[in-house]
């Protein structure tokens, strides 16, 4: 993933580990436990305990020796850092197969993102509802972004039109774009662009699986 936001309060690797920390803390809280050790969290994520302590240092949270961290305040601090304690309204642009799948993902709301409207250029899709989200025509995008004060967009349009749609989003006041389109986009410096490169993840998976299969063949020969 690539992120152009240069004003994070913690290093990007730390930010990327926070959702995993939060997932473990929620699991701990679900058992009724109130305290969790940094060693337990580190072991779950195959990290060094000192790395966990450093990351939590950015939250202003410290654990107690031989006791650990209070799980609930720690989870709340992570949610606040990530902005997941306040739901952010977002538009989804491109209601094809990927866009429709993302609209049906209930985990977004738990993570502070609420898709309030979707847009598509296909007239046959306009008026449909997916997971209680209505699909609207593209010509309403800029006006609604300005009137609803929506600042985040999830972009799942085809590559040939991605830059054109991005320009529309920027003109409409969108300052955060989560890009799932397979293309490199150009945005102004005051717009945060988060690229989700699915092909890169697939390439890494394929190479690693190939290497594992090769190792197995070598060991069996």
C-alpha positions in Angstrom: 0.0 0.0 0.0 1.1 3.5 -0.7 0.1 6.5 1.3 0.9 10.1 0.4 -0.1 11.6 3.8 3.1 13.0 5.3 1.6 14.3 8.5 0.9 11.1 10.5 1.4 11.3 14.3 3.2 8.0 14.2 5.5 6.3 11.6 3.6 4.5 8.8 4.8 1.0 9.9 3.4 1.7 13.3 0.0 2.9 11.9 -0.2 -0.3 9.8 0.3 -2.5 12.9 -2.4 -0.7 14.9 -5.4 -2.6 13.3 -3.8 -5.9 14.2 -3.3 -4.7 17.8 -6.9 -3.6 17.9 -8.1 -7.0 16.6 -6.3 -8.8 19.4 -7.5 -6.3 22.1 -11.1 -6.8 20.9 -10.7 -10.6 21.2 -9.2 -10.2 24.7 -12.1 -8.0 25.8 -14.6 -10.4 24.3 -13.4 -13.0 26.8 -14.1 -10.7 29.7 -10.4 -10.0 30.5 -9.4 -6.5 31.4 -5.6 -6.7 31.2 -3.3 -7.9 28.4 0.4 -8.2 28.4 2.6 -6.8 25.6 4.4 -10.1 25.4 1.0 -11.8 24.6 0.3 -9.3 21.8 3.8 -9.6 20.4 3.6 -13.4 20.4 0.3 -13.3 18.5 1.8 -11.1 15.8 5.3 -12.6 15.8 6.8 -9.3 16.9 9.4 -8.4 19.5 7.8 -7.1 22.7 10.0 -4.0 22.5 8.4 -3.2 19.2 4.9 -3.4 20.7 6.0 -1.1 23.6 7.4 1.4 21.2 4.3 1.4 19.1 2.1 1.9 22.1 4.3 4.8 23.2 2.9 6.8 20.4 -0.5 6.4 22.0 0.7 7.8 25.3 -0.2 4.5 27.0 2.2 2.7 29.3 1.7 -0.8 30.8 2.4 -1.9 34.4 5.4 -4.1 35.0 4.4 -7.8 35.3 0.8 -6.8 34.8 0.4 -5.5 31.3 -2.0 -3.0 29.7 -5.6 -2.2 30.5 -7.2 -3.5 27.4 -10.2 -1.2 27.1 -8.3 2.2 27.3 -5.6 0.8 25.0 -8.2 -0.2 22.4 -9.9 3.3 22.7 -6.5 5.0 22.2 -5.9 3.0 19.1 -9.3 3.8 17.7 -8.8 7.5 18.4 -5.4 7.4 16.6 -6.8 5.7 13.6 -9.9 7.9 13.6 -12.1 4.8 14.0 -13.9 6.3 17.1 -15.8 8.7 14.8 -17.6 7.4 11.7 -16.4 9.1 8.4 -19.0 9.4 5.7 -17.7 8.2 2.3 -18.9 7.9 -1.3 -18.2 4.8 -3.4 -17.6 5.5 -7.0 -17.9 2.5 -9.4 -20.6 0.0 -8.4 -19.3 -2.9 -10.4 -18.4 -6.3 -8.9 -15.6 -5.0 -6.6 -17.5 -1.9 -5.6 -20.6 -3.9 -4.9 -18.6 -6.3 -2.8 -17.1 -3.4 -0.8 -20.6 -1.9 -0.3 -21.6 -5.2 1.3 -18.7 -5.3 3.7 -20.0 -4.6 7.2 -16.6 -4.2 8.7 -16.2 -0.7 7.3 -18.6 0.7 9.9 -16.8 -1.0 12.7 -13.6 0.7 11.5 -15.1 4.2 11.3 -16.1 4.3 7.6 -19.7 4.6 6.4 -20.5 4.5 2.7 -23.5 6.8 2.4 -23.9 6.8 -1.3 -22.6 5.1 -4.4 -22.2 6.3 -8.0 -22.0 4.6 -11.3 -22.2 5.6 -15.0 -24.3 2.6 -16.0 -28.0 3.8 -16.2 -29.2 0.2 -15.5 -27.6 0.3 -12.0 -28.9 3.7 -11.0 -31.6 3.4 -8.3 -30.4 0.0 -7.1 -29.6 -0.5 -3.4 -26.8 -2.6 -2.0 -26.7 -3.0 1.8 -29.1 0.0 2.1 -26.8 2.2 0.0 -28.4 3.7 -3.1 -26.6 3.9 -6.4 -26.8 7.3 -8.0 -25.8 8.7 -11.4 -22.3 10.2 -11.8 -23.7 13.7 -12.7 -24.8 14.1 -9.1 -21.4 13.3 -7.6 -19.8 16.7 -7.4 -22.9 18.5 -6.2 -23.7 15.9 -3.4 -20.1 15.9 -2.2 -20.3 19.6 -1.7 -23.7 19.7 -0.1 -23.2 16.7 2.1 -19.7 17.7 3.1 -18.3 14.3 2.3 -14.5 14.2 2.2 -13.7 10.6 1.5 -14.2 8.5 -1.6 -13.6 4.8 -2.4 -12.7 4.5 -6.0 -13.4 1.3 -7.9 -13.8 2.5 -11.5 -12.1 1.0 -14.6 -8.5 2.3 -15.3 -9.4 4.3 -18.4 -11.7 6.7 -16.5 -10.0 6.7 -13.1 -8.2 9.9 -13.5 -11.2 11.7 -14.9 -13.3 10.6 -12.0 -10.5 11.5 -9.6 -10.5 15.0 -11.0 -14.3 15.2 -10.4 -13.9 14.1 -6.8 -11.2 16.7 -6.1 -13.4 19.5 -7.6 -16.2 18.2 -5.4 -14.2 18.7 -2.3 -13.0 15.2 -1.7 -9.7 15.2 0.1 -9.2 11.5 0.8 -9.3 8.9 -2.0 -9.0 5.1 -1.4 -8.0 3.9 -4.8 -8.8 0.3 -5.9 -8.5 1.1 -9.6 -5.4 -0.4 -11.3 -3.8 2.8 -12.3 -1.5 5.5 -11.0 -3.4 8.6 -10.2 -2.3 12.3 -10.0 -3.8 14.4 -7.2 -3.0 17.8 -5.6 -0.8 17.9 -2.6 -3.7 18.6 -0.3 -5.4 15.3 -1.2 -4.6 12.1 0.5 -4.3 9.2 -1.9 -4.3 5.6 -0.6 -3.5 3.0 -3.3 -4.7 -0.5 -2.8 -2.7 -2.5 -5.3 -4.4 -5.9 -5.5 -2.1 -7.1 -8.3 1.0 -6.4 -6.2 -0.4 -8.5 -3.4 -1.3 -11.3 -5.8 2.2 -11.2 -7.3 3.8 -11.5 -3.9 1.5 -14.4 -3.0 2.3 -16.2 -6.3 6.0 -15.9 -5.9 6.0 -17.1 -2.3 3.8 -20.1 -3.1 6.0 -20.9 -6.1 9.1 -20.7 -3.8 7.5 -23.0 -1.3 6.5 -25.5 -3.9 10.0 -25.4 -5.3 11.5 -26.1 -1.8 9.1 -29.0 -1.3 10.2 -30.5 -4.7 13.9 -30.1 -3.8 13.4 -31.7 -0.4 11.6 -34.7 -1.9 14.0 -35.3 -4.7 
